[in-house]
Amino acid sequence: MLQVVRRMQRSRSFESLCGLNPTEFALLAEHLEPLWTRAHRTSLLREGRKRRIGAGRQFKLDVPHRFLLTLIYLRHDLPMHLLGVLFEMDAANVCRNIHALLPLLEQAVPAPLRARTLNSRKVTPDDAPRRRLRTLEDVLAAFPEIADIIVDGAEQPRGQPKKKKGSGPGKKAVGRPKDQKKFFSVKKGTHTLKTQVAVTPDGLVVHLSAPAGGRTHDMKVLKQSRLLPRLPRGSRVWGDRGYTGVDKLCPQHEVIVPRMRPKGGMLSPEDRELNHQIAKVRITVENVVCKLKKFRICREFYRNDTRRHGLFWGCVAGLVNLRTVNRAPQFA
């Protein structure tokens, strides 16, 4: 079985294995310990439980090993059976350990604010949920100099549409959408899930939208993501050409998007230079999306339940934020 202490002796290989260096891993594992104890105690005291506390089998993995298991899954998106071989556990037990730790991991890292669903009620800043430095409000309160938000959409391939009844095996594959048109992305040429990522110019992820179908336009995702009402008045929103017309949705904000080439014409030298300067600012969100997709759970074919998609992305974004904070003295 993989041993945490032995793996941590080689810093470079350990970072490639799980995405964190040994120091970051040790501090985060120490933070997860009381969260796991509290969550486990709550589970034991739940209403309707018949066994006494202490009855039943004990956990095979402690919190550091369970944390390492979860990080390897997020980093490499390995099958549960292979993870079971590495940690000498049954695949079902591996699945239970990972899904039990993910919500606690999102609490422990500086995860961004994310909407649970696009169809939920509109949230205003007065009744928005409050967490420690993990919400957009907390970030803006801690860093009042932040006046720019850069947004972009990221797509992840998912399952093909369901086959017709009686057309053979695979018609009930996990994660397959019911509506082909809703999830088919012409840009990617396959069925995808789209997530809008909002970052600061310093590379801190502050907001994630709920997953939408690959066909959904970026403007619609932005409108339904509840990001615009949370921004302070007068802030700047940077986007690509897909966000042309956002200024009509939020007249209280300054919207900066590249100039479109007129039909049958050419951009003037001034417009080309303006687009170049906008691209120099927007490159931050492209780099952040690249960091997110270094965790294969955000890049490879999505095999899990769609309802867990936001949780996976929230945990990964929190890990990326953690590394950004640790490597940037201005965030300390």
C-alpha positions in Angstrom: 0.0 0.0 0.0 1.2 3.6 -0.7 2.6 5.1 2.4 2.3 8.8 2.9 5.6 9.2 4.9 7.7 7.4 2.3 6.1 9.3 -0.6 6.7 12.6 1.1 10.5 12.0 1.3 10.7 12.8 -2.5 9.2 16.3 -2.9 9.2 16.5 -6.7 7.6 13.1 -7.3 5.1 13.6 -4.4 4.0 16.9 -6.0 3.6 15.2 -9.4 1.6 12.4 -7.7 -1.0 14.5 -5.9 -0.6 18.1 -7.0 0.7 19.5 -3.6 4.1 19.6 -2.1 4.8 17.8 1.2 4.4 21.0 3.3 1.1 22.0 1.8 -0.1 18.4 2.1 0.8 18.1 5.8 -0.9 21.4 6.7 -4.0 20.6 4.8 -4.2 17.1 6.3 -3.9 18.6 9.7 -6.8 20.9 8.9 -8.9 18.1 7.6 -8.4 16.0 10.8 -10.9 17.9 13.0 -13.3 18.3 10.1 -13.4 14.5 9.5 -13.7 13.8 13.2 -16.7 16.2 13.5 -18.4 14.8 10.4 -17.9 11.2 11.5 -19.2 12.0 15.0 -22.3 13.6 13.4 -22.9 10.5 11.3 -22.6 8.2 14.4 -25.2 10.3 16.3 -27.7 10.6 13.4 -31.3 9.8 14.1 -32.3 6.2 13.3 -28.8 4.6 13.7 -29.2 1.3 15.4 -25.6 0.4 16.3 -23.8 1.7 19.3 -20.9 4.1 18.8 -17.8 1.9 18.4 -19.6 -1.0 16.9 -18.7 -2.3 13.4 -15.4 -2.4 11.5 -12.8 0.3 11.9 -11.5 2.4 9.1 -8.5 1.0 7.3 -7.2 4.4 6.2 -6.4 7.3 8.5 -7.1 10.9 7.3 -3.7 11.5 5.7 -4.0 8.3 3.6 -7.6 9.0 2.8 -6.6 12.6 1.7 -3.8 11.2 -0.5 -6.2 8.8 -2.1 -8.6 11.6 -2.9 -5.8 13.8 -4.3 -4.5 11.0 -6.6 -8.0 10.5 -7.9 -8.5 14.2 -8.6 -5.0 14.5 -10.1 -5.0 11.5 -12.4 -8.7 10.4 -12.6 -7.7 6.7 -12.1 -10.4 4.0 -12.0 -11.6 3.0 -8.6 -10.4 -0.6 -9.1 -6.8 0.6 -9.8 -6.9 2.9 -6.7 -8.1 -0.2 -4.8 -5.0 -2.1 -5.9 -2.7 0.8 -4.8 -4.3 1.1 -1.4 -5.3 -2.5 -0.9 -9.0 -1.8 -0.7 -12.2 -2.8 -2.5 -13.3 -0.4 -5.3 -16.6 0.3 -3.5 -14.7 1.2 -0.3 -12.4 3.6 -2.3 -15.5 5.3 -3.8 -17.0 5.8 -0.3 -13.8 7.2 1.1 -13.4 9.7 -1.8 -17.0 11.0 -1.8 -17.0 11.3 2.0 -13.9 13.5 2.0 -14.7 15.7 -1.0 -17.2 18.0 0.9 -14.7 18.4 3.8 -11.9 19.2 1.4 -13.9 21.9 -0.2 -14.4 23.4 3.3 -10.7 23.2 4.1 -9.3 24.9 1.0 -10.0 28.4 -0.3 -12.6 27.2 -2.7 -14.5 29.7 -4.8 -18.2 30.5 -4.5 -20.2 28.3 -6.8 -23.9 28.0 -7.7 -25.5 24.6 -7.1 -27.8 24.7 -10.1 -28.7 27.1 -12.8 -32.4 26.8 -11.9 -32.1 27.9 -8.3 -33.6 31.1 -7.1 -31.7 34.3 -7.7 -29.5 35.1 -4.6 -28.8 38.7 -3.6 -25.8 39.8 -1.6 -27.9 40.2 1.5 -29.0 36.5 1.7 -25.9 35.0 0.1 -24.2 32.2 2.1 -21.2 33.3 4.1 -18.0 31.3 4.4 -14.4 32.2 5.4 -12.2 33.4 2.6 -14.1 31.2 0.1 -16.8 33.5 -1.2 -16.6 36.4 -3.6 -17.8 38.7 -0.8 -15.0 37.6 1.5 -12.4 38.0 -1.2 -13.6 41.5 -2.1 -13.7 42.4 1.6 -10.2 41.1 2.2 -8.8 42.7 -0.9 -10.9 45.9 -1.6 -8.4 46.9 -4.3 -9.8 44.2 -6.6 -11.9 45.9 -9.2 -11.5 43.5 -12.2 -13.1 40.1 -12.8 -12.0 38.0 -15.8 -14.5 35.4 -17.0 -14.3 32.5 -19.4 -16.0 29.3 -20.1 -14.3 25.8 -19.8 -15.7 22.7 -21.4 -15.3 19.1 -20.3 -16.4 16.1 -22.5 -19.1 13.8 -21.1 -21.2 10.9 -22.2 -23.0 10.4 -25.5 -26.8 10.6 -25.7 -28.8 7.6 -24.6 -29.5 5.0 -27.2 -33.0 4.1 -28.2 -34.7 1.4 -26.1 -33.6 -2.0 -27.0 -30.7 -0.9 -29.2 -28.1 -2.9 -27.3 -25.7 -2.6 -24.4 -24.6 0.8 -23.0 -28.1 2.4 -23.1 -27.9 3.0 -19.4 -24.3 4.2 -19.1 -23.5 6.5 -16.2 -23.7 10.2 -16.9 -25.3 10.1 -20.4 -27.5 13.1 -21.2 -31.1 12.8 -22.1 -31.1 15.7 -24.6 -28.5 15.5 -27.4 -28.9 19.1 -28.6 -28.5 20.5 -25.1 -25.1 19.0 -24.4 -23.6 18.9 -27.9 -20.8 21.5 -28.4 -20.1 22.4 -32.0 -16.8 24.0 -30.9 -15.6 20.7 -29.4 -17.4 18.4 -31.7 -18.7 16.3 -28.8 -21.1 16.4 -25.8 -19.7 18.5 -23.0 -20.4 20.2 -19.7 -19.6 24.0 -19.6 -18.4 25.8 -16.5 -17.8 29.5 -16.3 -14.6 30.4 -14.4 -14.2 33.9 -12.9 -10.8 34.9 -11.7 -9.0 38.1 -10.4 -6.1 39.5 -12.3 -3.8 37.8 -9.7 -5.1 34.4 -10.7 -7.5 33.7 -7.8 -10.6 31.8 -8.7 -13.5 33.5 -7.0 -16.6 32.0 -8.7 -17.7 28.9 -10.6 -21.0 28.6 -12.4 -23.2 25.5 -12.2 -22.4 23.1 -15.1 -24.4 23.8 -18.2 -24.8 22.0 -21.5 -22.1 22.5 -24.0 -24.5 24.2 -26.4 -25.4 26.9 -23.8 -24.1 30.3 -24.8 -21.5 32.0 -22.6 -23.8 34.9 -22.2 -26.6 32.8 -20.8 -24.3 31.0 -18.4 -23.0 34.4 -17.1 -26.6 35.7 -16.8 -27.7 32.7 -14.7 -24.5 32.3 -12.7 -25.5 35.0 -10.1 -22.1 36.6 -10.5 -23.1 40.0 -11.8 -25.4 41.0 -8.8 -22.5 40.2 -6.4 -20.0 42.5 -8.0 -19.5 45.9 -6.5 -20.8 48.8 -8.6 -18.2 50.1 -11.1 -16.2 47.0 -11.3 -14.8 45.8 -14.6 -15.7 42.6 -16.3 -13.3 41.2 -18.9 -14.4 38.6 -21.4 -13.8 37.3 -24.9 -16.0 37.9 -28.0 -18.6 35.4 -26.6 -19.5 38.0 -24.0 -20.3 40.8 -26.5 -23.4 42.6 -25.3 -22.9 41.9 -21.5 -23.0 45.7 -21.0 -26.7 45.6 -21.6 -27.1 43.1 -18.8 -25.1 45.0 -16.3 -25.0 48.8 -17.0 -23.6 49.4 -13.6 -20.4 47.6 -14.5 -17.7 48.4 -17.1 -17.6 45.5 -19.6 -14.4 45.1 -21.7 -14.5 42.7 -24.6 -12.4 42.5 -27.8 -13.7 44.4 -30.9 -15.4 42.4 -33.5 -14.3 42.5 -37.1 -17.0 44.2 -39.2 -18.6 42.0 -41.8 -16.7 42.3 -45.0 -14.2 44.7 -43.5 -11.0 44.8 -41.4 -10.2 46.0 -37.9 -8.4 49.3 -37.7 -4.8 49.4 -36.2 -6.2 51.0 -33.1 -8.8 48.2 -32.6 -6.1 45.6 -33.2 -3.9 47.2 -30.6 -6.9 47.4 -28.2 -7.6 43.7 -28.7 -3.9 42.9 -28.0 -4.0 44.8 -24.7 -7.3 43.0 -23.7 -5.7 39.7 -24.5 -2.7 40.5 -22.2 -5.2 40.9 -19.3 -7.4 37.9 -20.2 -4.4 35.5 -20.4 -4.7 35.1 -16.7 -8.0 33.2 -16.9 -6.5 31.0 -19.7 -3.6 30.1 -17.4 -5.9 29.4 -14.5 -8.1 27.1 -16.6 -4.8 25.3 -17.6 -4.0 24.8 -14.0 -7.5 23.5 -13.3 -7.2 21.0 -16.1 -3.9 19.7 -14.9 -6.2 17.8 -12.5 -7.6 15.2 -14.9 -10.9 15.0 -13.1 -11.6 18.4 -14.8 -10.2 17.5 -18.2 -10.8 13.9 -19.1 -14.1 12.3 -20.0 -16.5 12.9 -17.1 -17.7 9.6 -15.7 -19.4 10.7 -12.5 -22.9 11.9 -11.6 -23.6 15.4 -13.1 -24.7 16.6 -9.7 -21.2 16.1 -8.4 -19.5 18.0 -11.2 -19.5 21.3 -9.3 -18.1 19.6 -6.2 -15.1 18.2 -8.1 -14.4 21.6 -9.8 -14.8 23.4 -6.5 -12.3 21.2 -4.8 -9.8 21.5 -7.6 -10.3 25.3 -7.8 -9.7 25.5 -4.0 -6.4 23.5 -4.4 -5.3 25.8 -7.2 -6.2 28.9 -5.1 -4.2 27.4 -2.2 -1.1 27.1 -4.3 -1.7 30.6 -5.7 -2.0 32.0 -2.2 1.1 30.2 -0.9 3.2 31.4 -3.9 2.0 35.0 -3.9 3.2 37.1 -0.9 0.5 39.7 -1.5 -2.2 37.2 -0.5 -0.5 36.3 2.8 
